């Protein structure tokens, strides 16, 4: 047997996408792969696979464990998107477990007394930013559809860590230190994560018996034990009694929450089919928009002979796709979202024609480099930029039968709203709405509305080869940068011929103001001058990412994690 350490991602969708796995009799059977942003979570997922569990079982064990050991990023107090590939049928399904605005939410929720949008740091901490959590209903649906192990078994690793303790990681310690001043007003968070009157340093053992007890109740009572009864009451009380910006999430808000099976968003890129999550995620639509804009270019040759030009093309395509994202994408249950039009091949060709190989489009501060387009099926509306903090986590599992679970999970910002209920961190997901409900007299698509799910950049992604077989599963943390972290990795594997490990290690790129941001201390620094010659204002920046995923190789599925993270992947091959 062979084991390889790497990171992971788990999520699922619903479409008849592939031929059954047995269609290729030469394929090897993988005993299992788990990858996540934390070694304890990966260990929990792999434990489920070794016990005969499915990919979905492994993914849910990782989600629960991350609730305990990575509370700054995700947990049952937040939400997520889940993709699943069924090896036997070839069907792909997606589950939307995104958080939801309570019935009391109004479009003016994040405006000050003068009607001006709050700053993010004003809106994030406290009760107003908390959405109705979705991960437990997502888990319930995933286990019902694809679980093999008993529900109770999946909780065991997380309960053990909550009750016996885990060591604070370096990334978690860094966030605790950065939040120290803010937490002066958040005693429940202090009680859990401070030691001797200050933020707990790396290596500190944290025990969370209250969360352990909650997990035991969910283990015995299912998701209803979260959305009904004393846990629902505890969430309502934490929001109502928040030290800052108290608000209302009622028992009815929690009882009425449902996870939703959504149609996946898929399109072709060269010989591949790429699929991801539809709205309220902007991930798949925007990833596919970027890839559609660069498809006419020979990226393989550019990477080999003119790498600065390759990055120039990526930067221009990024700006094109993000301008459409800001104008058109939102919760499609509330807003008509022209998803098909945005990924229409003719439309993407039209958008791509705006990219010049020899020069960048002029950039002006405060003005979009490229205006949003007019995709088929679109209606008039105003573009407006939403906030999204670089939090979140991603994990992937592949079981011995070839089923794939790929999930991105979040509480939004570091430690979400900073509120604690029964030992769990509550999300600040409502700050992913656009704070201003109108712009230039027109309604904003991603404005706050009761019962609505805020727009997200989470981009769990599955890639299929020309024979319809899955070959790649991945996702990332990083707020609005998630889309670019995933896209550059896809380009690395599909165009540059890199392994998933190598593609994850490629430099990160994004944009800010009038500039193109390139990752400091990366290989892109040597190309900074050459990229600038195209007319880009190039700025170095810390662009952390936390990619995780798995790749099908000749030996079977092998997990990978971002070298920038402290994650781990474990793969067991025949």
C-alpha positions as CSV (number, residue, x, y, z in Angstrom):
1,X,0.0,0.0,0.0
2,X,1.1,3.5,-0.7
3,X,0.2,6.6,1.2
4,X,0.7,10.2,0.1
5,X,0.1,13.4,2.2
6,X,-1.8,16.2,0.6
7,X,-5.0,18.4,1.1
8,X,-8.6,17.9,0.1
9,X,-12.1,19.2,-1.0
10,X,-15.6,17.7,-1.0
11,X,-18.9,18.9,-2.7
12,X,-21.7,17.5,-5.0
13,X,-24.1,18.2,-7.9
14,X,-27.0,16.6,-10.0
15,X,-26.6,15.9,-13.7
16,X,-26.1,12.8,-15.9
17,X,-22.5,13.7,-16.8
18,X,-20.5,10.6,-17.2
19,X,-20.5,7.0,-18.2
20,X,-20.4,4.5,-15.3
21,X,-16.9,4.0,-13.9
22,X,-16.8,0.4,-15.1
23,X,-16.9,1.6,-18.7
24,X,-13.1,1.6,-18.6
25,X,-11.9,-1.8,-17.4
26,X,-8.3,-0.7,-17.2
27,X,-8.9,1.8,-14.4
28,X,-7.5,1.1,-11.0
29,X,-9.6,1.1,-7.8
30,X,-8.5,3.6,-5.3
31,X,-8.8,2.6,-1.6
32,X,-9.5,6.2,-0.7
33,X,-8.4,9.8,-0.6
34,X,-9.1,12.6,1.9
35,X,-7.7,16.2,1.8
36,X,-8.4,19.2,3.9
37,X,-6.9,22.3,5.4
38,X,-6.1,20.6,8.8
39,X,-4.4,17.3,9.5
40,X,-7.0,16.3,12.1
41,X,-9.8,16.8,9.6
42,X,-8.0,14.8,7.0
43,X,-7.4,12.1,9.6
44,X,-11.1,12.0,10.4
45,X,-12.1,11.7,6.8
46,X,-9.7,9.0,6.1
47,X,-10.9,7.2,9.2
48,X,-14.4,7.0,7.7
49,X,-13.0,5.6,4.4
50,X,-11.1,2.9,6.3
51,X,-14.2,2.0,8.1
52,X,-16.0,1.4,4.8
53,X,-17.6,4.8,4.6
54,X,-18.5,6.7,1.4
55,X,-16.9,9.9,0.1
56,X,-19.9,11.7,1.5
57,X,-19.3,10.2,5.0
58,X,-15.7,11.2,4.9
59,X,-16.5,14.8,3.8
60,X,-19.1,15.2,6.6
61,X,-16.6,13.9,9.2
62,X,-14.2,16.5,7.9
63,X,-16.8,19.3,8.1
64,X,-17.6,18.4,11.7
65,X,-13.9,18.1,12.7
66,X,-13.1,21.5,11.1
67,X,-15.9,23.0,13.3
68,X,-13.7,22.1,16.3
69,X,-10.1,22.6,15.0
70,X,-10.5,25.4,12.5
71,X,-13.4,27.5,13.9
72,X,-11.9,30.7,12.4
73,X,-12.9,29.4,8.9
74,X,-15.9,27.1,8.9
75,X,-18.2,24.9,11.0
76,X,-21.8,24.0,11.7
77,X,-22.5,27.6,12.6
78,X,-22.0,28.5,8.9
79,X,-22.9,27.1,5.5
80,X,-21.4,25.6,2.4
81,X,-21.7,24.1,-1.1
82,X,-21.4,20.4,-1.7
83,X,-20.7,18.6,-5.0
84,X,-21.0,14.8,-5.4
85,X,-20.1,12.5,-8.3
86,X,-21.7,9.1,-8.2
87,X,-19.4,6.6,-9.8
88,X,-22.0,3.9,-10.5
89,X,-24.5,6.1,-12.3
90,X,-22.2,8.9,-13.5
91,X,-24.6,11.4,-12.0
92,X,-23.3,14.7,-10.5
93,X,-25.4,16.6,-7.9
94,X,-24.9,19.8,-5.9
95,X,-26.4,20.8,-2.5
96,X,-26.8,24.4,-1.5
97,X,-26.3,24.8,2.2
98,X,-25.7,28.6,2.0
99,X,-26.8,30.7,5.0
100,X,-30.1,32.6,4.7
101,X,-31.2,36.1,5.8
102,X,-33.8,35.9,8.6
103,X,-37.4,37.2,8.1
104,X,-36.5,40.4,9.8
105,X,-33.8,41.4,7.4
106,X,-34.4,44.6,5.4
107,X,-32.5,46.1,2.5
108,X,-31.3,48.9,4.9
109,X,-29.7,46.4,7.3
110,X,-26.2,47.7,6.7
111,X,-26.8,51.4,6.2
112,X,-26.0,54.0,8.9
113,X,-28.4,56.6,10.2
114,X,-27.6,58.8,7.2
115,X,-28.4,56.1,4.8
116,X,-24.8,55.4,3.9
117,X,-23.3,51.9,3.7
118,X,-21.4,50.8,6.8
119,X,-17.7,49.9,6.6
120,X,-17.1,46.2,6.7
121,X,-15.5,46.3,10.2
122,X,-18.6,48.0,11.5
123,X,-21.0,45.5,10.0
124,X,-19.0,42.2,10.6
125,X,-18.9,41.7,14.4
126,X,-22.2,41.1,16.2
127,X,-25.7,40.0,15.6
128,X,-26.7,41.8,12.3
129,X,-24.2,39.8,10.2
130,X,-25.4,36.4,11.3
131,X,-27.4,34.3,8.8
132,X,-29.4,31.2,9.5
133,X,-26.7,28.4,9.3
134,X,-27.1,25.7,6.6
135,X,-24.4,23.1,7.1
136,X,-26.4,20.7,9.3
137,X,-29.3,20.5,6.8
138,X,-26.7,20.0,4.1
139,X,-25.1,17.2,6.0
140,X,-28.5,15.6,6.6
141,X,-29.3,15.6,2.9
142,X,-25.8,14.4,1.9
143,X,-25.9,11.5,4.4
144,X,-29.4,10.5,3.4
145,X,-28.5,10.4,-0.3
146,X,-25.0,9.0,-0.2
147,X,-24.0,7.9,3.3
148,X,-23.0,4.3,4.1
149,X,-21.9,4.6,7.7
150,X,-24.3,5.1,10.6
151,X,-25.0,8.8,11.2
152,X,-23.5,8.6,14.7
153,X,-20.2,7.2,13.5
154,X,-19.4,10.4,11.5
155,X,-19.4,12.5,14.7
156,X,-16.9,10.5,16.6
157,X,-13.6,12.2,15.6
158,X,-15.1,15.7,16.2
159,X,-16.5,14.8,19.6
160,X,-13.2,13.3,20.6
161,X,-11.3,16.5,19.7
162,X,-13.8,18.8,21.3
163,X,-13.7,16.9,24.6
164,X,-10.1,15.8,24.8
165,X,-8.6,18.9,23.1
166,X,-6.6,19.9,20.1
167,X,-3.5,22.1,19.6
168,X,-3.9,25.6,18.3
169,X,-2.3,25.8,14.8
170,X,0.0,28.7,13.7
171,X,-2.7,30.1,11.4
172,X,-5.3,30.0,14.1
173,X,-3.0,31.6,16.6
174,X,-2.2,34.4,14.1
175,X,-5.9,35.2,13.7
176,X,-6.5,35.1,17.5
177,X,-3.7,37.6,18.0
178,X,-5.1,39.9,15.2
179,X,-8.6,39.8,16.8
180,X,-7.4,40.4,20.3
181,X,-8.5,44.1,20.5
182,X,-11.9,43.3,19.0
183,X,-12.5,40.5,21.4
184,X,-12.4,42.8,24.4
185,X,-16.1,43.1,23.9
186,X,-16.8,39.4,23.2
187,X,-16.4,37.5,26.4
188,X,-17.7,34.2,25.1
189,X,-15.0,34.1,22.5
190,X,-12.4,35.0,25.1
191,X,-13.5,32.2,27.4
192,X,-12.8,29.7,24.7
193,X,-9.8,31.0,22.9
194,X,-7.9,33.2,25.4
195,X,-5.4,31.9,27.9
196,X,-4.2,34.0,30.9
197,X,-5.9,37.1,29.6
198,X,-4.6,37.0,26.0
199,X,-5.0,35.2,22.7
200,X,-3.9,31.6,23.0
201,X,-0.5,31.0,21.3
202,X,0.2,28.2,18.9
203,X,0.4,24.8,20.6
204,X,-2.1,25.7,23.3
205,X,-4.5,22.8,23.9
206,X,-8.1,24.0,23.5
207,X,-11.0,21.9,25.0
208,X,-14.5,22.8,24.1
209,X,-16.8,20.6,26.2
210,X,-19.9,22.7,25.4
211,X,-19.4,22.0,21.6
212,X,-18.7,18.4,22.5
213,X,-22.1,18.2,24.2
214,X,-23.8,19.8,21.2
215,X,-22.2,17.4,18.8
216,X,-23.4,14.5,21.0
217,X,-27.0,15.8,20.9
218,X,-26.7,16.2,17.1
219,X,-25.3,12.7,16.9
220,X,-28.3,11.3,18.8
221,X,-31.0,13.6,17.5
222,X,-30.0,14.5,13.9
223,X,-30.2,17.9,12.2
224,X,-33.5,18.6,14.0
225,X,-31.6,18.9,17.2
226,X,-29.9,21.9,15.7
227,X,-32.8,23.7,14.1
228,X,-35.4,23.0,16.8
229,X,-35.3,23.2,20.6
230,X,-32.5,24.5,22.8
231,X,-29.8,24.8,20.2
232,X,-32.1,27.0,18.0
233,X,-33.0,29.0,21.2
234,X,-29.2,29.4,22.0
235,X,-28.6,30.8,18.5
236,X,-31.5,33.2,18.8
237,X,-30.2,34.3,22.2
238,X,-26.6,34.8,21.0
239,X,-27.8,37.0,18.2
240,X,-30.3,39.0,20.3
241,X,-27.9,39.6,23.1
242,X,-24.8,40.3,21.0
243,X,-22.3,42.8,22.5
244,X,-22.5,44.7,19.2
245,X,-25.4,45.1,16.7
246,X,-27.9,42.8,18.4
247,X,-30.5,41.5,15.9
248,X,-33.2,38.8,15.5
249,X,-33.1,35.3,14.2
250,X,-36.3,33.6,15.4
251,X,-37.2,30.0,16.1
252,X,-39.2,30.1,12.9
253,X,-36.2,31.3,10.8
254,X,-34.3,28.2,12.0
255,X,-37.1,25.7,11.7
256,X,-37.9,26.9,8.1
257,X,-34.3,26.5,6.8
258,X,-33.9,23.9,4.0
259,X,-30.9,22.7,2.1
260,X,-31.6,22.8,-1.7
261,X,-30.6,20.6,-4.6
262,X,-29.4,23.0,-7.3
263,X,-28.7,22.4,-11.0
264,X,-25.0,22.5,-11.5
265,X,-23.3,25.0,-13.9
266,X,-21.3,23.2,-16.6
267,X,-19.5,24.1,-19.8
268,X,-16.6,22.9,-21.9
269,X,-13.1,24.2,-21.9
270,X,-11.0,22.7,-24.7
271,X,-11.6,18.9,-24.5
272,X,-12.8,19.1,-20.9
273,X,-16.1,19.5,-19.2
274,X,-15.9,21.7,-16.1
275,X,-18.8,21.8,-13.5
276,X,-19.5,23.7,-10.3
277,X,-22.0,25.3,-8.1
278,X,-24.7,27.6,-9.5
279,X,-26.2,30.7,-7.8
280,X,-26.1,31.8,-5.1
281,X,-22.5,30.8,-5.8
282,X,-20.8,33.0,-8.4
283,X,-17.9,30.5,-8.5
284,X,-18.7,28.2,-11.5
285,X,-20.1,31.0,-13.7
286,X,-17.1,33.3,-13.1
287,X,-14.5,30.5,-13.4
288,X,-16.1,29.5,-16.7
289,X,-16.3,33.1,-17.8
290,X,-12.5,33.5,-17.3
291,X,-11.7,30.3,-19.1
292,X,-14.1,31.1,-21.9
293,X,-12.3,34.4,-22.4
294,X,-8.8,32.8,-22.7
295,X,-9.9,29.7,-24.7
296,X,-9.0,31.3,-28.0
297,X,-5.4,31.8,-26.9
298,X,-2.7,29.1,-27.0
299,X,-2.0,29.2,-23.3
300,X,0.3,26.2,-23.5
301,X,2.6,27.9,-25.9
302,X,2.5,31.3,-24.2
303,X,3.4,29.7,-20.8
304,X,6.5,28.1,-22.4
305,X,7.7,31.0,-24.5
306,X,6.1,34.2,-23.2
307,X,5.0,33.6,-19.6
308,X,4.5,37.3,-18.9
309,X,2.0,37.4,-21.8
310,X,0.2,34.4,-20.4
311,X,-0.3,36.2,-17.1
312,X,-1.4,39.3,-19.0
313,X,-4.1,37.4,-20.8
314,X,-5.3,35.8,-17.5
315,X,-5.4,39.2,-15.8
316,X,-7.5,40.7,-18.6
317,X,-9.9,37.7,-18.6
318,X,-10.2,38.0,-14.9
319,X,-11.4,41.6,-15.1
320,X,-13.9,40.8,-17.8
321,X,-15.5,38.0,-15.9
322,X,-15.6,39.8,-12.5
323,X,-17.3,42.8,-14.1
324,X,-20.2,40.5,-15.1
325,X,-20.2,38.8,-11.7
326,X,-20.7,42.1,-9.9
327,X,-23.7,43.1,-12.1
328,X,-25.6,39.9,-12.7
329,X,-25.0,37.3,-10.0
330,X,-27.2,36.8,-6.9
331,X,-29.6,34.3,-5.3
332,X,-31.6,33.1,-8.4
333,X,-34.7,32.5,-6.2
334,X,-34.9,36.3,-5.9
335,X,-33.3,37.6,-9.0
336,X,-33.3,36.5,-12.6
337,X,-29.7,35.4,-13.2
338,X,-28.7,34.9,-16.8
339,X,-26.4,32.0,-16.1
340,X,-26.8,30.3,-19.5
341,X,-26.1,33.6,-21.2
342,X,-23.0,34.3,-19.2
343,X,-21.4,31.0,-20.2
344,X,-22.8,31.0,-23.7
345,X,-19.9,30.3,-26.2
346,X,-20.9,33.1,-28.6
347,X,-21.1,35.6,-25.7
348,X,-17.7,34.5,-24.3
349,X,-16.2,34.8,-27.7
350,X,-17.6,38.4,-28.0
351,X,-16.1,39.2,-24.5
352,X,-12.8,37.6,-25.4
353,X,-12.4,39.8,-28.5
354,X,-12.0,42.8,-26.1
355,X,-8.6,41.3,-24.9
356,X,-5.6,42.6,-26.8
357,X,-2.5,40.3,-26.7
358,X,-0.1,43.2,-26.8
359,X,-1.6,45.7,-24.3
360,X,-3.8,46.0,-21.2
361,X,-7.0,47.9,-21.3
362,X,-6.5,51.3,-19.5
363,X,-7.2,51.2,-15.8
364,X,-8.7,54.0,-13.8
365,X,-9.2,54.0,-10.0
366,X,-12.8,53.4,-9.1
367,X,-13.8,52.5,-12.6
368,X,-14.1,48.9,-13.9
369,X,-11.5,48.2,-16.5
370,X,-14.1,46.3,-18.6
371,X,-17.8,47.2,-18.4
372,X,-20.2,44.4,-17.8
373,X,-21.5,42.9,-21.0
374,X,-25.1,42.1,-22.1
375,X,-25.4,38.3,-22.0
376,X,-28.4,36.6,-23.6
377,X,-31.3,36.7,-21.2
378,X,-30.1,39.6,-19.1
379,X,-32.3,42.4,-17.8
380,X,-31.3,46.0,-16.9
381,X,-29.7,46.3,-13.6
382,X,-26.8,48.1,-11.8
383,X,-23.4,46.7,-11.0
384,X,-22.3,47.0,-7.4
385,X,-19.4,45.4,-5.5
386,X,-20.0,43.3,-2.5
387,X,-17.7,42.6,0.4
388,X,-16.3,39.1,1.0
389,X,-13.5,38.4,3.5
390,X,-10.7,35.9,2.8
391,X,-11.9,33.1,5.1
392,X,-13.5,29.7,4.4
393,X,-12.1,26.2,3.9
394,X,-12.3,23.4,1.4
395,X,-12.1,19.6,1.5
396,X,-12.3,16.7,-0.8
397,X,-12.9,12.9,-0.5
398,X,-12.8,10.1,-3.0
399,X,-13.8,6.6,-1.8
400,X,-12.8,3.2,-3.1
401,X,-15.7,3.0,-5.5
402,X,-14.7,6.3,-7.2
403,X,-17.5,8.4,-5.6
404,X,-16.3,12.0,-5.1
405,X,-17.4,14.5,-2.4
406,X,-16.1,18.1,-2.8
407,X,-17.2,20.7,-0.4
408,X,-16.4,24.3,0.4
409,X,-17.6,25.4,3.9
410,X,-17.5,28.8,5.6
411,X,-18.4,31.1,8.5
412,X,-17.2,34.0,6.2
413,X,-14.7,36.1,8.0
414,X,-12.2,34.9,10.6
415,X,-14.3,33.6,13.5
416,X,-17.4,34.8,11.7
417,X,-19.5,37.3,13.7
418,X,-17.3,36.7,16.7
419,X,-20.4,35.3,18.5
420,X,-20.5,31.9,20.2
421,X,-23.5,29.7,20.8
422,X,-23.1,26.4,22.6
423,X,-19.4,26.4,21.8
424,X,-19.8,27.0,18.0
425,X,-18.8,30.1,16.1
426,X,-21.7,31.8,14.3
427,X,-21.2,33.1,10.8
428,X,-21.1,36.7,9.6
429,X,-22.4,35.6,6.1
430,X,-24.9,38.4,5.7
431,X,-22.0,40.8,5.1
432,X,-21.7,39.0,1.7
433,X,-24.7,41.0,0.6
434,X,-24.1,44.3,-1.1
435,X,-24.7,46.9,1.6
436,X,-26.2,49.5,-0.6
437,X,-29.6,48.2,-1.9
438,X,-29.6,50.7,-4.9
439,X,-27.1,52.3,-7.2
440,X,-27.9,55.1,-9.6
441,X,-31.6,54.6,-8.8
442,X,-31.6,50.9,-9.8
443,X,-31.9,47.9,-7.5
444,X,-28.7,45.9,-6.8
445,X,-29.0,42.2,-7.5
446,X,-27.2,41.1,-4.3
447,X,-29.1,43.5,-2.0
448,X,-30.3,42.2,1.4
449,X,-33.8,40.6,1.4
450,X,-35.6,38.4,3.9
451,X,-35.1,34.7,3.2
452,X,-32.4,35.4,0.5
453,X,-29.0,33.7,0.4
454,X,-26.0,36.1,-0.2
455,X,-23.8,35.8,-3.2
456,X,-20.7,33.7,-2.7
457,X,-17.4,33.1,-4.4
458,X,-17.0,29.6,-3.2
459,X,-16.0,27.5,-6.2
460,X,-16.0,23.7,-5.6
461,X,-15.2,22.3,-9.0
462,X,-15.1,19.0,-10.8
463,X,-13.4,18.4,-14.2
464,X,-14.3,15.6,-16.6
465,X,-12.1,14.3,-19.5
466,X,-13.2,13.8,-23.1
467,X,-14.5,10.3,-22.2
468,X,-16.8,11.8,-19.5
469,X,-14.7,10.5,-16.6
470,X,-13.9,12.7,-13.6
471,X,-10.2,13.6,-13.4
472,X,-10.0,16.5,-11.0
473,X,-11.8,17.8,-7.9
474,X,-10.7,21.0,-6.2
475,X,-11.7,24.2,-4.3
476,X,-10.2,26.8,-2.1
477,X,-10.6,29.4,0.6
478,X,-9.9,33.1,0.0
479,X,-13.1,35.2,-0.2
480,X,-13.6,36.7,-3.6
481,X,-10.1,35.5,-4.6
482,X,-11.3,31.9,-4.5
483,X,-12.4,32.1,-8.1
484,X,-8.9,33.1,-9.2
485,X,-7.1,30.5,-7.0
486,X,-9.3,27.8,-8.6
487,X,-8.9,29.2,-12.1
488,X,-5.1,29.5,-12.1
489,X,-5.0,25.9,-10.8
490,X,-7.2,24.6,-13.6
491,X,-5.1,26.4,-16.2
492,X,-2.0,24.9,-14.6
493,X,-3.3,21.3,-15.0
494,X,-5.3,21.6,-18.2
495,X,-3.1,24.0,-20.2
496,X,0.3,23.7,-18.7
497,X,0.3,20.0,-18.1
498,X,1.3,20.4,-14.4
499,X,0.3,18.0,-11.7
500,X,-2.3,19.2,-9.2
501,X,0.4,19.8,-6.6
502,X,2.4,21.9,-9.1
503,X,-0.6,23.8,-10.3
504,X,-1.7,24.7,-6.7
505,X,1.9,26.1,-6.2
506,X,1.6,28.5,-9.1
507,X,1.7,32.2,-8.1
508,X,-1.6,33.8,-7.1
509,X,-3.0,36.8,-9.0
510,X,-5.9,39.1,-8.4
511,X,-6.8,42.8,-8.8
512,X,-7.3,45.8,-6.6
513,X,-8.1,49.4,-7.4
514,X,-6.4,50.2,-10.7
515,X,-3.7,47.5,-10.2
516,X,-3.1,43.9,-10.9
517,X,-2.0,42.2,-7.7
518,X,0.7,39.5,-7.9
519,X,1.8,37.3,-5.0
520,X,4.8,38.6,-3.2
521,X,7.8,36.2,-2.8
522,X,6.6,34.2,-5.7
523,X,8.0,33.4,-9.2
524,X,5.8,36.2,-10.6
525,X,8.1,38.8,-9.0
526,X,10.7,38.1,-11.7
527,X,8.1,38.8,-14.4
528,X,6.8,42.0,-12.7
529,X,8.6,44.3,-15.1
530,X,7.6,42.3,-18.2
531,X,3.9,42.3,-17.1
532,X,4.0,46.0,-16.5
533,X,5.1,46.5,-20.1
534,X,1.6,45.5,-21.3
535,X,0.3,48.6,-19.4
536,X,-0.7,46.9,-16.1
537,X,-0.1,48.7,-12.9
538,X,1.5,45.7,-11.0
539,X,1.4,45.6,-7.2
540,X,2.9,42.9,-5.0
541,X,0.6,41.7,-2.3
542,X,0.2,38.8,0.1
543,X,-2.4,36.6,-1.6
544,X,-2.8,33.6,0.7
545,X,-4.8,30.6,-0.6
546,X,-5.9,27.3,0.9
547,X,-6.5,25.0,-2.1
548,X,-7.4,21.4,-1.6
549,X,-8.4,18.6,-4.0
550,X,-7.6,15.4,-5.7
551,X,-6.4,14.3,-9.2
552,X,-7.0,11.0,-11.0
553,X,-3.6,9.5,-12.0
554,X,-2.6,6.2,-13.6
555,X,-2.2,4.9,-10.1
556,X,-5.6,6.2,-8.9
557,X,-6.8,9.3,-7.1
558,X,-4.2,11.3,-5.2
559,X,-5.0,14.2,-2.9
560,X,-3.2,17.5,-2.9
561,X,-3.1,20.6,-0.7
562,X,-1.9,24.1,-1.1
563,X,1.8,24.4,-0.1
564,X,0.9,27.8,1.5
565,X,-1.5,26.0,3.9
566,X,-1.0,23.7,6.9
567,X,-3.4,21.2,5.3
568,X,-2.8,17.5,4.6
569,X,-4.0,14.9,2.2
570,X,-3.9,11.1,2.6
571,X,-4.2,8.8,-0.4
572,X,-4.2,5.0,-0.2
573,X,-3.6,3.2,-3.5
574,X,-3.8,-0.5,-4.4
